[in-house]
């Protein structure tokens, strides 16, 4: 899985849920409470389902670690 590059708005780093694949977005939504997602106004455009990059980064790292711990198939 490729890690998203954050967007900078008013000095904060954000990612938008729509940047993820459908499966990744579903996984992230099930991992976090709904109130973590924000609507942000940027240059007159409302960006919905934005998430603080630090929270996304934590989720991303936890997914990477769990993927590495998958047992190998038996031969």
The first five atom37 places (N, CA, C, CB, O) and aatype in JSON, in Angstrom:
{
  "aatype": [20, 20, 20, 20, 20, 20, 20, 20, 20, 20, 20, 20, 20, 20, 20, 20, 20, 20, 20, 20, 20, 20, 20, 20, 20, 20, 20, 20, 20, 20, 20, 20, 20, 20, 20, 20, 20, 20, 20, 20, 20, 20, 20, 20, 20, 20, 20, 20, 20, 20, 20, 20, 20, 20, 20, 20, 20, 20, 20, 20, 20, 20, 20, 20, 20, 20, 20, 20, 20, 20, 20, 20, 20, 20, 20],
  "atom_mask": [
    [1, 1, 1, 1, 1],
    [1, 1, 1, 1, 1],
    [1, 1, 1, 1, 1],
    [1, 1, 1, 1, 1],
    [1, 1, 1, 1, 1],
    [1, 1, 1, 1, 1],
    [1, 1, 1, 1, 1],
    [1, 1, 1, 1, 1],
    [1, 1, 1, 1, 1],
    [1, 1, 1, 1, 1],
    [1, 1, 1, 1, 1],
    [1, 1, 1, 1, 1],
    [1, 1, 1, 1, 1],
    [1, 1, 1, 1, 1],
    [1, 1, 1, 1, 1],
    [1, 1, 1, 1, 1],
    [1, 1, 1, 1, 1],
    [1, 1, 1, 1, 1],
    [1, 1, 1, 1, 1],
    [1, 1, 1, 1, 1],
    [1, 1, 1, 1, 1],
    [1, 1, 1, 1, 1],
    [1, 1, 1, 1, 1],
    [1, 1, 1, 1, 1],
    [1, 1, 1, 1, 1],
    [1, 1, 1, 1, 1],
    [1, 1, 1, 1, 1],
    [1, 1, 1, 1, 1],
    [1, 1, 1, 1, 1],
    [1, 1, 1, 1, 1],
    [1, 1, 1, 1, 1],
    [1, 1, 1, 1, 1],
    [1, 1, 1, 1, 1],
    [1, 1, 1, 1, 1],
    [1, 1, 1, 1, 1],
    [1, 1, 1, 1, 1],
    [1, 1, 1, 1, 1],
    [1, 1, 1, 1, 1],
    [1, 1, 1, 1, 1],
    [1, 1, 1, 1, 1],
    [1, 1, 1, 1, 1],
    [1, 1, 1, 1, 1],
    [1, 1, 1, 1, 1],
    [1, 1, 1, 1, 1],
    [1, 1, 1, 1, 1],
    [1, 1, 1, 1, 1],
    [1, 1, 1, 1, 1],
    [1, 1, 1, 1, 1],
    [1, 1, 1, 1, 1],
    [1, 1, 1, 1, 1],
    [1, 1, 1, 1, 1],
    [1, 1, 1, 1, 1],
    [1, 1, 1, 1, 1],
    [1, 1, 1, 1, 1],
    [1, 1, 1, 1, 1],
    [1, 1, 1, 1, 1],
    [1, 1, 1, 1, 1],
    [1, 1, 1, 1, 1],
    [1, 1, 1, 1, 1],
    [1, 1, 1, 1, 1],
    [1, 1, 1, 1, 1],
    [1, 1, 1, 1, 1],
    [1, 1, 1, 1, 1],
    [1, 1, 1, 1, 1],
    [1, 1, 1, 1, 1],
    [1, 1, 1, 1, 1],
    [1, 1, 1, 1, 1],
    [1, 1, 1, 1, 1],
    [1, 1, 1, 1, 1],
    [1, 1, 1, 1, 1],
    [1, 1, 1, 1, 1],
    [1, 1, 1, 1, 1],
    [1, 1, 1, 1, 1],
    [1, 1, 1, 1, 1],
    [1, 1, 1, 1, 1]
  ],
  "atom_positions": [
    [[0.85, -1.16, 0.0], [0.0, 0.0, 0.0], [0.9, 1.23, 0.0], [-0.97, -0.01, 1.22], [1.86, 1.32, 0.76]],
    [[0.57, 2.18, -0.86], [1.33, 3.41, -0.97], [0.83, 4.42, 0.05], [1.24, 3.99, -2.39], [-0.38, 4.61, 0.21]],
    [[1.75, 5.07, 0.74], [1.39, 6.07, 1.74], [1.04, 7.39, 1.06], [2.55, 6.27, 2.75], [1.72, 7.82, 0.13]],
    [[-0.05, 8.01, 1.52], [-0.48, 9.28, 0.96], [0.45, 10.42, 1.36], [-1.89, 9.6, 1.39], [1.08, 10.38, 2.42]],
    [[0.52, 11.41, 0.52], [1.26, 12.64, 0.81], [0.24, 13.62, 1.38], [1.99, 13.21, -0.48], [-0.82, 13.81, 0.79]],
    [[0.54, 14.25, 2.5], [-0.45, 15.16, 3.1], [-0.61, 16.44, 2.3], [-0.06, 15.5, 4.53], [0.29, 16.86, 1.56]],
    [[-1.78, 17.05, 2.47], [-2.0, 18.39, 1.93], [-1.87, 19.35, 3.11], [-3.42, 18.52, 1.22], [-2.31, 19.05, 4.22]],
    [[-1.28, 20.51, 2.86], [-1.07, 21.51, 3.91], [-2.13, 22.58, 3.79], [0.35, 22.12, 3.82], [-2.25, 23.25, 2.77]],
    [[-2.92, 22.74, 4.87], [-3.94, 23.78, 4.92], [-3.8, 24.48, 6.26], [-5.39, 23.19, 4.72], [-3.91, 23.86, 7.32]],
    [[-3.57, 25.77, 6.2], [-3.42, 26.59, 7.41], [-2.41, 26.01, 8.38], [-4.77, 26.73, 8.12], [-2.63, 25.99, 9.59]],
    [[-1.29, 25.53, 7.86], [-0.2, 25.04, 8.69], [-0.39, 23.64, 9.25], [0.0, 25.97, 9.8], [0.45, 23.17, 10.01]],
    [[-1.48, 22.97, 8.88], [-1.71, 21.61, 9.35], [-1.66, 20.65, 8.17], [-3.08, 21.49, 10.08], [-1.92, 21.02, 7.03]],
    [[-1.3, 19.41, 8.48], [-1.24, 18.37, 7.45], [-2.53, 17.56, 7.5], [0.0, 17.44, 7.66], [-2.99, 17.15, 8.57]],
    [[-3.13, 17.32, 6.32], [-4.38, 16.58, 6.2], [-4.29, 15.56, 5.08], [-5.55, 17.54, 5.96], [-3.49, 15.7, 4.15]],
    [[-5.13, 14.53, 5.16], [-5.39, 13.65, 4.02], [-6.9, 13.61, 3.86], [-4.78, 12.2, 4.24], [-7.66, 13.79, 4.81]],
    [[-7.32, 13.38, 2.63], [-8.75, 13.29, 2.35], [-9.08, 11.84, 2.06], [-9.16, 14.21, 1.17], [-8.36, 11.17, 1.31]],
    [[-10.16, 11.35, 2.64], [-10.55, 9.96, 2.52], [-10.7, 9.53, 1.06], [-11.84, 9.72, 3.27], [-10.43, 8.38, 0.72]],
    [[-11.11, 10.44, 0.22], [-11.31, 10.11, -1.2], [-10.0, 9.78, -1.92], [-12.0, 11.26, -1.91], [-10.03, 9.28, -3.04]],
    [[-8.85, 10.06, -1.3], [-7.56, 9.74, -1.9], [-7.22, 8.25, -1.76], [-6.47, 10.59, -1.25], [-6.32, 7.75, -2.42]],
    [[-7.95, 7.55, -0.9], [-7.69, 6.14, -0.64], [-8.52, 5.26, -1.55], [-7.97, 5.8, 0.82], [-9.51, 5.7, -2.13]],
    [[-8.12, 4.0, -1.67], [-8.96, 3.04, -2.38], [-10.21, 2.79, -1.54], [-8.18, 1.7, -2.66], [-10.24, 3.14, -0.36]],
    [[-11.22, 2.19, -2.12], [-12.45, 1.91, -1.4], [-12.18, 1.01, -0.2], [-13.49, 1.26, -2.33], [-12.71, 1.25, 0.89]],
    [[-11.36, -0.03, -0.38], [-11.04, -0.95, 0.72], [-10.29, -0.24, 1.84], [-10.22, -2.12, 0.2], [-10.57, -0.46, 3.02]],
    [[-9.32, 0.6, 1.48], [-8.55, 1.33, 2.48], [-9.45, 2.31, 3.23], [-7.38, 2.07, 1.82], [-9.34, 2.43, 4.45]],
    [[-10.32, 3.0, 2.52], [-11.24, 3.95, 3.16], [-12.16, 3.22, 4.14], [-12.07, 4.69, 2.1], [-12.4, 3.72, 5.24]],
    [[-12.66, 2.06, 3.75], [-13.51, 1.28, 4.64], [-12.73, 0.84, 5.88], [-14.08, 0.05, 3.89], [-13.24, 0.93, 7.0]],
    [[-11.52, 0.38, 5.69], [-10.68, -0.04, 6.8], [-10.42, 1.11, 7.77], [-9.36, -0.61, 6.29], [-10.52, 0.94, 8.98]],
    [[-10.1, 2.27, 7.23], [-9.83, 3.44, 8.05], [-11.07, 3.89, 8.8], [-9.29, 4.58, 7.19], [-11.0, 4.22, 9.98]],
    [[-12.23, 3.89, 8.12], [-13.47, 4.29, 8.77], [-13.84, 3.35, 9.92], [-14.61, 4.34, 7.76], [-14.36, 3.78, 10.94]],
    [[-13.56, 2.07, 9.74], [-13.9, 1.11, 10.8], [-12.9, 1.2, 11.96], [-13.93, -0.33, 10.24], [-13.2, 0.76, 13.07]],
    [[-11.73, 1.75, 11.71], [-10.66, 1.88, 12.71], [-10.88, 3.08, 13.63], [-9.32, 1.99, 12.02], [-10.47, 3.06, 14.79]],
    [[-11.53, 4.13, 13.1], [-11.64, 5.41, 13.82], [-13.08, 5.8, 14.11], [-10.97, 6.51, 13.02], [-13.99, 5.38, 13.4]],
    [[-13.29, 6.61, 15.16], [-14.62, 7.17, 15.38], [-14.95, 8.2, 14.3], [-14.72, 7.81, 16.78], [-14.06, 8.83, 13.74]],
    [[-16.23, 8.35, 14.0], [-16.67, 9.25, 12.94], [-16.24, 10.7, 13.19], [-18.19, 9.19, 12.8], [-15.98, 11.43, 12.24]],
    [[-16.16, 11.11, 14.45], [-15.83, 12.51, 14.73], [-14.38, 12.87, 14.42], [-16.11, 12.81, 16.18], [-13.99, 14.02, 14.57]],
    [[-13.58, 11.92, 13.99], [-12.19, 12.22, 13.58], [-12.14, 12.88, 12.2], [-11.35, 10.93, 13.56], [-11.17, 13.56, 11.87]],
    [[-13.18, 12.69, 11.41], [-13.21, 13.23, 10.06], [-13.81, 14.63, 10.08], [-14.03, 12.31, 9.11], [-14.83, 14.88, 10.73]],
    [[-13.15, 15.55, 9.38], [-13.54, 16.96, 9.4], [-13.85, 17.45, 7.99], [-12.44, 17.82, 10.03], [-13.37, 16.9, 7.0]],
    [[-14.67, 18.51, 7.93], [-14.87, 19.26, 6.69], [-14.0, 20.5, 6.79], [-16.4, 19.63, 6.46], [-14.01, 21.2, 7.8]],
    [[-13.24, 20.75, 5.73], [-12.31, 21.88, 5.74], [-12.6, 22.76, 4.54], [-10.82, 21.39, 5.73], [-12.78, 22.26, 3.43]],
    [[-12.65, 24.05, 4.76], [-12.83, 25.01, 3.67], [-11.46, 25.46, 3.21], [-13.71, 26.22, 4.12], [-10.67, 26.0, 3.99]],
    [[-11.16, 25.24, 1.92], [-9.86, 25.6, 1.37], [-10.07, 26.31, 0.04], [-8.96, 24.34, 1.19], [-10.57, 25.71, -0.91]],
    [[-9.69, 27.56, -0.02], [-9.82, 28.39, -1.21], [-11.23, 28.32, -1.8], [-8.8, 27.96, -2.26], [-11.41, 28.21, -3.01]],
    [[-12.22, 28.4, -0.92], [-13.62, 28.41, -1.35], [-14.2, 27.05, -1.66], [-13.75, 29.27, -2.54], [-15.35, 26.95, -2.07]],
    [[-13.43, 26.0, -1.48], [-13.89, 24.64, -1.76], [-13.99, 23.87, -0.45], [-12.93, 23.9, -2.77], [-13.07, 23.89, 0.37]],
    [[-15.12, 23.21, -0.25], [-15.27, 22.4, 0.96], [-14.72, 21.0, 0.69], [-16.77, 22.34, 1.4], [-15.18, 20.29, -0.2]],
    [[-13.74, 20.61, 1.48], [-13.16, 19.27, 1.39], [-13.78, 18.44, 2.51], [-11.58, 19.3, 1.5], [-13.64, 18.76, 3.69]],
    [[-14.47, 17.38, 2.13], [-15.14, 16.56, 3.15], [-14.27, 15.36, 3.51], [-16.52, 16.08, 2.65], [-13.37, 14.98, 2.77]],
    [[-14.56, 14.78, 4.64], [-13.89, 13.59, 5.16], [-12.36, 13.74, 5.16], [-14.28, 12.37, 4.33], [-11.63, 12.9, 4.63]],
    [[-11.91, 14.83, 5.77], [-10.47, 15.06, 5.94], [-10.05, 14.53, 7.3], [-10.12, 16.57, 5.8], [-10.81, 14.56, 8.27]],
    [[-8.83, 14.06, 7.36], [-8.3, 13.46, 8.57], [-6.92, 14.03, 8.84], [-8.24, 11.92, 8.45], [-6.12, 14.2, 7.92]],
    [[-6.66, 14.34, 10.09], [-5.34, 14.83, 10.48], [-4.3, 13.8, 10.04], [-5.27, 15.07, 12.03], [-4.48, 12.6, 10.25]],
    [[-3.24, 14.27, 9.42], [-2.23, 13.36, 8.87], [-1.59, 12.48, 9.94], [-1.16, 14.16, 8.17], [-1.26, 11.33, 9.66]],
    [[-1.42, 12.99, 11.15], [-0.81, 12.19, 12.22], [-1.68, 10.97, 12.55], [-0.61, 13.06, 13.5], [-1.15, 9.89, 12.81]],
    [[-2.99, 11.14, 12.52], [-3.9, 10.02, 12.78], [-3.82, 9.02, 11.63], [-5.37, 10.52, 12.95], [-3.74, 7.81, 11.85]],
    [[-3.83, 9.54, 10.39], [-3.69, 8.67, 9.22], [-2.37, 7.91, 9.28], [-3.77, 9.5, 7.92], [-2.33, 6.71, 9.01]],
    [[-1.29, 8.6, 9.64], [0.03, 7.98, 9.7], [0.06, 6.84, 10.72], [1.1, 9.03, 10.06], [0.64, 5.79, 10.47]],
    [[-0.58, 7.05, 11.88], [-0.67, 6.0, 12.89], [-1.42, 4.79, 12.34], [-1.37, 6.53, 14.16], [-0.97, 3.65, 12.5]],
    [[-2.56, 5.04, 11.68], [-3.33, 3.95, 11.08], [-2.49, 3.22, 10.02], [-4.64, 4.51, 10.44], [-2.45, 1.99, 10.0]],
    [[-1.83, 3.98, 9.17], [-1.02, 3.4, 8.1], [0.06, 2.49, 8.67], [-0.38, 4.5, 7.25], [0.26, 1.37, 8.19]],
    [[0.77, 2.98, 9.7], [1.83, 2.18, 10.31], [1.26, 0.94, 10.98], [2.62, 3.01, 11.33], [1.88, -0.13, 10.92]],
    [[0.11, 1.05, 11.62], [-0.48, -0.12, 12.28], [-0.93, -1.15, 11.26], [-1.66, 0.3, 13.16], [-0.82, -2.35, 11.52]],
    [[-1.42, -0.72, 10.11], [-1.81, -1.65, 9.04], [-0.57, -2.34, 8.48], [-2.56, -0.9, 7.9], [-0.6, -3.55, 8.23]],
    [[0.52, -1.6, 8.29], [1.75, -2.18, 7.77], [2.29, -3.25, 8.72], [2.81, -1.08, 7.55], [2.73, -4.31, 8.28]],
    [[2.25, -2.97, 10.01], [2.75, -3.93, 11.0], [1.88, -5.17, 11.01], [2.8, -3.29, 12.41], [2.4, -6.29, 11.06]],
    [[0.56, -5.0, 10.97], [-0.33, -6.17, 10.99], [-0.17, -7.0, 9.71], [-1.79, -5.74, 11.15], [-0.27, -8.22, 9.76]],
    [[0.09, -6.35, 8.58], [0.31, -7.09, 7.34], [1.6, -7.92, 7.42], [0.38, -6.11, 6.14], [1.66, -9.01, 6.86]],
    [[2.62, -7.41, 8.1], [3.88, -8.12, 8.23], [3.76, -9.3, 9.17], [4.96, -7.18, 8.71], [4.56, -10.24, 9.08]],
    [[2.79, -9.28, 10.06], [2.64, -10.36, 11.03], [1.73, -11.48, 10.5], [2.08, -9.81, 12.32], [1.46, -12.45, 11.22]],
    [[1.28, -11.36, 9.27], [0.44, -12.4, 8.7], [1.24, -13.7, 8.65], [-0.07, -12.0, 7.29], [2.38, -13.69, 8.19]],
    [[0.67, -14.8, 9.11], [1.41, -16.07, 9.06], [1.62, -16.54, 7.63], [0.68, -17.15, 9.86], [0.78, -16.33, 6.76]],
    [[2.74, -17.17, 7.41], [3.01, -17.75, 6.11], [2.15, -18.98, 5.92], [4.49, -18.1, 5.94], [1.84, -19.67, 6.89]],
    [[1.75, -19.26, 4.7], [0.92, -20.44, 4.48], [1.73, -21.71, 4.69], [0.31, -20.43, 3.05], [2.94, -21.75, 4.45]],
    [[1.04, -22.71, 5.13], [1.69, -24.0, 5.34], [1.99, -24.65, 4.01], [0.81, -24.91, 6.21], [1.22, -24.53, 3.06]],
    [[3.1, -25.33, 3.95], [3.47, -26.01, 2.71], [3.09, -27.46, 2.77], [4.97, -25.88, 2.44], [3.32, -28.2, 1.81]]
  ]
}
